[in-house]
Amino acid sequence: MWSKSKYKYDSGNPILIKEDSSTEKLVPLFREAAYTKIKKLIGETTPEDFEIMKQKVQKACDEAISKKDKVIKYICEN
C-alpha cells in the first residue's frame, strides 16, 4: 500500500492519493504530528539494516566534527 500511494500538496495542505486514485486530506489531530498518519500507513518497525544505518550516521557525524575542528584550528593559526 505504501509504495503505490502518492502524496502531494495542494495550497499548503498535504493530500494522500490512494491506489484507487481517491484522495484524502491529511489533517493532524490536536497535538498530533503532521506525519502521524503516514506513520500509521507504513508502520513504526525498525528497518533490518538499522544498525548499519546508525553506524553510517555516526561516521558522518564524526567526520563532520573532525572537519569543523580542522577549520577552527586553521582559523586560529592564521
MARLOSE-242072 format. One record per residue: residue in one letter; x, y, z of N, C-alpha, C in turn. Coordinates in steps of 0.02 Angstrom, whole numbers, plus 50000, padded with zeros to 5 digits. Layout:
N
<filo code="A" n_c1="X" n_c2="Y" n_c3="Z" ca_c1="X" ca_c2="Y" ca_c3="Z" c_c1="X" c_c2="Y" c_c3="Z"/>
...
***
This chain:
78
<filo code="M" n_c1="50041" n_c2="49941" n_c3="50000" ca_c1="50000" ca_c2="50000" ca_c3="50000" c_c1="50043" c_c2="50063" c_c3="50000"/>
<filo code="W" n_c1="50097" n_c2="50062" n_c3="50039" ca_c1="50140" ca_c2="50121" ca_c3="50044" c_c1="50173" c_c2="50138" c_c3="49977"/>
<filo code="S" n_c1="50199" n_c2="50088" n_c3="49943" ca_c1="50236" ca_c2="50101" ca_c3="49882" c_c1="50193" c_c2="50128" c_c3="49825"/>
<filo code="K" n_c1="50128" n_c2="50115" n_c3="49827" ca_c1="50085" ca_c2="50138" ca_c3="49773" c_c1="50045" c_c2="50200" c_c3="49791"/>
<filo code="S" n_c1="50051" n_c2="50224" n_c3="49853" ca_c1="50017" ca_c2="50285" ca_c3="49872" c_c1="50063" c_c2="50344" c_c3="49855"/>
<filo code="K" n_c1="50034" n_c2="50400" n_c3="49841" ca_c1="50073" ca_c2="50459" ca_c3="49824" c_c1="50048" c_c2="50517" c_c3="49868"/>
<filo code="Y" n_c1="50091" n_c2="50565" n_c3="49876" ca_c1="50074" ca_c2="50624" ca_c3="49916" c_c1="50084" c_c2="50686" c_c3="49874"/>
<filo code="K" n_c1="50042" n_c2="50735" n_c3="49885" ca_c1="50052" ca_c2="50799" ca_c3="49852" c_c1="50027" c_c2="50853" c_c3="49899"/>
<filo code="Y" n_c1="50046" n_c2="50914" n_c3="49885" ca_c1="50025" ca_c2="50971" ca_c3="49925" c_c1="49982" c_c2="51016" c_c3="49881"/>
<filo code="D" n_c1="49923" n_c2="51030" n_c3="49904" ca_c1="49877" ca_c2="51073" ca_c3="49868" c_c1="49866" c_c2="51134" c_c3="49912"/>
<filo code="S" n_c1="49893" n_c2="51190" n_c3="49891" ca_c1="49888" ca_c2="51253" ca_c3="49928" c_c1="49911" c_c2="51245" c_c3="50001"/>
<filo code="G" n_c1="49965" n_c2="51208" n_c3="50010" ca_c1="49994" ca_c2="51201" ca_c3="50076" c_c1="49964" c_c2="51146" c_c3="50118"/>
<filo code="N" n_c1="49913" n_c2="51111" n_c3="50093" ca_c1="49882" ca_c2="51056" ca_c3="50131" c_c1="49904" c_c2="50989" c_c3="50102"/>
<filo code="P" n_c1="49933" n_c2="50944" n_c3="50143" ca_c1="49954" ca_c2="50879" ca_c3="50117" c_c1="49894" c_c2="50836" c_c3="50099"/>
<filo code="I" n_c1="49899" n_c2="50802" n_c3="50042" ca_c1="49845" ca_c2="50759" ca_c3="50018" c_c1="49875" c_c2="50691" c_c3="50000"/>
<filo code="L" n_c1="49842" n_c2="50638" n_c3="50022" ca_c1="49862" ca_c2="50570" ca_c3="50006" c_c1="49822" c_c2="50547" c_c3="49945"/>
<filo code="I" n_c1="49857" n_c2="50524" n_c3="49893" ca_c1="49824" ca_c2="50496" ca_c3="49834" c_c1="49830" c_c2="50420" c_c3="49840"/>
<filo code="K" n_c1="49774" n_c2="50387" n_c3="49848" ca_c1="49773" ca_c2="50315" ca_c3="49859" c_c1="49779" c_c2="50276" c_c3="49794"/>
<filo code="E" n_c1="49789" n_c2="50210" n_c3="49799" ca_c1="49796" ca_c2="50167" ca_c3="49741" c_c1="49738" c_c2="50172" c_c3="49693"/>
<filo code="D" n_c1="49678" n_c2="50182" n_c3="49719" ca_c1="49618" ca_c2="50186" ca_c3="49676" c_c1="49607" c_c2="50258" c_c3="49651"/>
<filo code="S" n_c1="49657" n_c2="50301" n_c3="49657" ca_c1="49655" ca_c2="50371" ca_c3="49635" c_c1="49611" c_c2="50416" c_c3="49678"/>
<filo code="S" n_c1="49581" n_c2="50390" n_c3="49730" ca_c1="49544" ca_c2="50433" ca_c3="49775" c_c1="49594" c_c2="50473" c_c3="49817"/>
<filo code="T" n_c1="49572" n_c2="50529" n_c3="49844" ca_c1="49617" ca_c2="50571" ca_c3="49884" c_c1="49590" c_c2="50578" c_c3="49954"/>
<filo code="E" n_c1="49636" n_c2="50591" n_c3="50000" ca_c1="49618" ca_c2="50602" ca_c3="50069" c_c1="49662" c_c2="50658" c_c3="50096"/>
<filo code="K" n_c1="49631" n_c2="50709" n_c3="50124" ca_c1="49668" ca_c2="50764" ca_c3="50154" c_c1="49697" c_c2="50740" c_c3="50220"/>
<filo code="L" n_c1="49762" n_c2="50751" n_c3="50230" ca_c1="49795" ca_c2="50731" ca_c3="50291" c_c1="49790" c_c2="50789" c_c3="50340"/>
<filo code="V" n_c1="49746" n_c2="50781" n_c3="50389" ca_c1="49734" ca_c2="50834" ca_c3="50438" c_c1="49758" c_c2="50810" c_c3="50506"/>
<filo code="P" n_c1="49808" n_c2="50844" n_c3="50537" ca_c1="49831" ca_c2="50822" ca_c3="50602" c_c1="49778" c_c2="50834" c_c3="50656"/>
<filo code="L" n_c1="49774" n_c2="50788" n_c3="50702" ca_c1="49729" ca_c2="50796" ca_c3="50759" c_c1="49762" c_c2="50841" c_c3="50810"/>
<filo code="F" n_c1="49726" n_c2="50861" n_c3="50861" ca_c1="49753" ca_c2="50903" ca_c3="50913" c_c1="49817" c_c2="50872" c_c3="50942"/>
<filo code="R" n_c1="49871" n_c2="50910" n_c3="50942" ca_c1="49936" ca_c2="50890" ca_c3="50968" c_c1="49964" c_c2="50828" c_c3="50933"/>
<filo code="E" n_c1="49944" n_c2="50817" n_c3="50872" ca_c1="49969" ca_c2="50760" ca_c3="50834" c_c1="50018" c_c2="50787" c_c3="50781"/>
<filo code="A" n_c1="50074" n_c2="50754" n_c3="50775" ca_c1="50123" ca_c2="50774" ca_c3="50724" c_c1="50094" c_c2="50765" c_c3="50655"/>
<filo code="A" n_c1="50116" n_c2="50805" n_c3="50608" ca_c1="50089" ca_c2="50803" ca_c3="50540" c_c1="50103" c_c2="50737" c_c3="50506"/>
<filo code="Y" n_c1="50156" n_c2="50702" n_c3="50525" ca_c1="50174" ca_c2="50639" ca_c3="50492" c_c1="50142" c_c2="50578" c_c3="50524"/>
<filo code="T" n_c1="50102" n_c2="50585" n_c3="50576" ca_c1="50073" ca_c2="50527" ca_c3="50611" c_c1="50031" c_c2="50483" c_c3="50566"/>
<filo code="K" n_c1="49991" n_c2="50512" n_c3="50521" ca_c1="49950" ca_c2="50470" ca_c3="50476" c_c1="49994" c_c2="50431" c_c3="50429"/>
<filo code="I" n_c1="50049" n_c2="50460" n_c3="50407" ca_c1="50095" ca_c2="50424" ca_c3="50364" c_c1="50127" c_c2="50366" c_c3="50403"/>
<filo code="K" n_c1="50145" n_c2="50379" n_c3="50466" ca_c1="50173" ca_c2="50327" ca_c3="50508" c_c1="50124" c_c2="50269" c_c3="50516"/>
<filo code="K" n_c1="50059" n_c2="50285" n_c3="50520" ca_c1="50008" ca_c2="50233" ca_c3="50527" c_c1="50007" c_c2="50189" c_c3="50464"/>
<filo code="L" n_c1="50019" n_c2="50220" n_c3="50406" ca_c1="50018" ca_c2="50182" ca_c3="50344" c_c1="50078" c_c2="50136" c_c3="50337"/>
<filo code="I" n_c1="50138" n_c2="50162" n_c3="50354" ca_c1="50199" ca_c2="50124" ca_c3="50343" c_c1="50223" c_c2="50088" c_c3="50405"/>
<filo code="G" n_c1="50195" n_c2="50105" n_c3="50462" ca_c1="50214" ca_c2="50072" ca_c3="50525" c_c1="50275" c_c2="50103" c_c3="50557"/>
<filo code="E" n_c1="50292" n_c2="50077" n_c3="50615" ca_c1="50349" ca_c2="50104" ca_c3="50652" c_c1="50400" c_c2="50050" c_c3="50666"/>
<filo code="T" n_c1="50404" n_c2="50000" n_c3="50623" ca_c1="50451" ca_c2="49946" ca_c3="50634" c_c1="50521" c_c2="49969" c_c3="50617"/>
<filo code="T" n_c1="50569" n_c2="49939" n_c3="50650" ca_c1="50639" ca_c2="49955" ca_c3="50639" c_c1="50662" c_c2="49921" c_c3="50575"/>
<filo code="P" n_c1="50695" n_c2="49958" n_c3="50530" ca_c1="50720" ca_c2="49926" ca_c3="50468" c_c1="50772" c_c2="49873" c_c3="50484"/>
<filo code="E" n_c1="50779" n_c2="49824" n_c3="50440" ca_c1="50826" ca_c2="49770" ca_c3="50451" c_c1="50898" c_c2="49795" c_c3="50457"/>
<filo code="D" n_c1="50916" n_c2="49846" n_c3="50419" ca_c1="50984" ca_c2="49871" ca_c3="50419" c_c1="50993" c_c2="49932" c_c3="50465"/>
<filo code="F" n_c1="50954" n_c2="49936" n_c3="50518" ca_c1="50955" ca_c2="49993" ca_c3="50563" c_c1="51023" c_c2="50003" c_c3="50595"/>
<filo code="E" n_c1="51055" n_c2="49950" n_c3="50617" ca_c1="51121" ca_c2="49956" ca_c3="50648" c_c1="51173" c_c2="49983" c_c3="50599"/>
<filo code="I" n_c1="51170" n_c2="49961" n_c3="50537" ca_c1="51215" ca_c2="49986" ca_c3="50485" c_c1="51202" c_c2="50060" c_c3="50473"/>
<filo code="M" n_c1="51138" n_c2="50078" n_c3="50472" ca_c1="51120" ca_c2="50149" ca_c3="50462" c_c1="51147" c_c2="50191" c_c3="50520"/>
<filo code="K" n_c1="51141" n_c2="50166" n_c3="50581" ca_c1="51166" ca_c2="50202" ca_c3="50639" c_c1="51242" c_c2="50212" c_c3="50634"/>
<filo code="Q" n_c1="51277" n_c2="50160" n_c3="50612" ca_c1="51350" ca_c2="50165" ca_c3="50605" c_c1="51369" c_c2="50218" c_c3="50553"/>
<filo code="K" n_c1="51332" n_c2="50220" n_c3="50498" ca_c1="51346" ca_c2="50268" ca_c3="50445" c_c1="51333" c_c2="50339" c_c3="50469"/>
<filo code="V" n_c1="51279" n_c2="50349" n_c3="50507" ca_c1="51264" ca_c2="50415" ca_c3="50534" c_c1="51318" c_c2="50436" c_c3="50583"/>
<filo code="Q" n_c1="51339" n_c2="50389" n_c3="50626" ca_c1="51392" ca_c2="50405" ca_c3="50675" c_c1="51457" c_c2="50423" c_c3="50639"/>
<filo code="K" n_c1="51474" n_c2="50386" n_c3="50586" ca_c1="51535" ca_c2="50400" ca_c3="50548" c_c1="51531" c_c2="50470" c_c3="50517"/>
<filo code="A" n_c1="51474" n_c2="50486" n_c3="50487" ca_c1="51466" ca_c2="50552" ca_c3="50456" c_c1="51471" c_c2="50607" c_c3="50509"/>
<filo code="C" n_c1="51443" n_c2="50596" n_c3="50567" ca_c1="51446" ca_c2="50644" ca_c3="50622" c_c1="51518" c_c2="50654" c_c3="50644"/>
<filo code="D" n_c1="51554" n_c2="50599" n_c3="50654" ca_c1="51625" ca_c2="50603" ca_c3="50674" c_c1="51666" c_c2="50641" c_c3="50623"/>
<filo code="E" n_c1="51654" n_c2="50627" n_c3="50559" ca_c1="51691" ca_c2="50661" ca_c3="50506" c_c1="51675" c_c2="50736" c_c3="50504"/>
<filo code="A" n_c1="51612" n_c2="50754" n_c3="50516" ca_c1="51592" ca_c2="50824" ca_c3="50517" c_c1="51625" c_c2="50860" c_c3="50576"/>
<filo code="I" n_c1="51628" n_c2="50829" n_c3="50633" ca_c1="51660" ca_c2="50859" ca_c3="50692" c_c1="51735" c_c2="50868" c_c3="50679"/>
<filo code="S" n_c1="51765" n_c2="50818" n_c3="50649" ca_c1="51837" ca_c2="50822" ca_c3="50632" c_c1="51850" c_c2="50879" c_c3="50584"/>
<filo code="K" n_c1="51808" n_c2="50886" n_c3="50534" ca_c1="51816" ca_c2="50940" ca_c3="50485" c_c1="51808" c_c2="51008" c_c3="50519"/>
<filo code="K" n_c1="51758" n_c2="51014" n_c3="50562" ca_c1="51747" ca_c2="51076" ca_c3="50599" c_c1="51808" c_c2="51093" c_c3="50640"/>
<filo code="D" n_c1="51837" n_c2="51043" n_c3="50675" ca_c1="51896" ca_c2="51055" ca_c3="50716" c_c1="51955" c_c2="51078" c_c3="50673"/>
<filo code="K" n_c1="51964" n_c2="51050" n_c3="50613" ca_c1="52018" ca_c2="51070" ca_c3="50569" c_c1="52009" c_c2="51142" c_c3="50546"/>
<filo code="V" n_c1="51947" n_c2="51161" n_c3="50531" ca_c1="51933" ca_c2="51230" ca_c3="50509" c_c1="51947" c_c2="51279" c_c3="50566"/>
<filo code="I" n_c1="51926" n_c2="51261" n_c3="50627" ca_c1="51939" ca_c2="51305" ca_c3="50685" c_c1="52015" c_c2="51312" c_c3="50696"/>
<filo code="K" n_c1="52051" n_c2="51257" n_c3="50692" ca_c1="52123" ca_c2="51258" ca_c3="50701" c_c1="52156" c_c2="51302" c_c3="50648"/>
<filo code="Y" n_c1="52134" n_c2="51295" n_c3="50585" ca_c1="52161" ca_c2="51336" ca_c3="50531" c_c1="52149" c_c2="51410" c_c3="50543"/>
<filo code="I" n_c1="52088" n_c2="51427" n_c3="50564" ca_c1="52071" ca_c2="51497" ca_c3="50577" c_c1="52113" c_c2="51525" c_c3="50634"/>
<filo code="C" n_c1="52121" n_c2="51486" n_c3="50686" ca_c1="52160" ca_c2="51510" ca_c3="50744" c_c1="52234" c_c2="51518" c_c3="50729"/>
<filo code="E" n_c1="52260" n_c2="51477" n_c3="50684" ca_c1="52332" ca_c2="51480" ca_c3="50668" c_c1="52347" c_c2="51533" c_c3="50615"/>
<filo code="N" n_c1="52298" n_c2="51558" n_c3="50580" ca_c1="52312" ca_c2="51607" ca_c3="50526" c_c1="52281" c_c2="51673" c_c3="50540"/>
***
